[in-house]
């Protein structure tokens, strides 16, 4: 405590310019700390923006792969439907004892 009291007494006895110097130094330190905090905040926001962009790219890639897989499955289902319909037509023609070529002829009355 004795050292602190002596320091306070020196500050009181010092001229006004010395007190102003200490106030200015304190202001400069606060400004530097504020500037550093702002830089840190902007850097972390920049990283957040980069992370969000990377996440959206991954989601887009997954969605694109899912859509490609879906269209591949749709094409396979179309081929299967065609084969099933062809088998049904052949079965119906066999039941009526007709050929496929006879389907082009006009109906008989």
Secondary structure, DSSP 8 states (H G I E B T S, - for coil): -HHHHHHHHHHHHS-HHHHHHHHHHHHHHHHHHHHHHHHHHHHHHHHHHHHHHHHHHHHHHHHHHHHHHHHHHHHHHHHHHHHHHHHHHHHHHHHTT--SGGGGS----
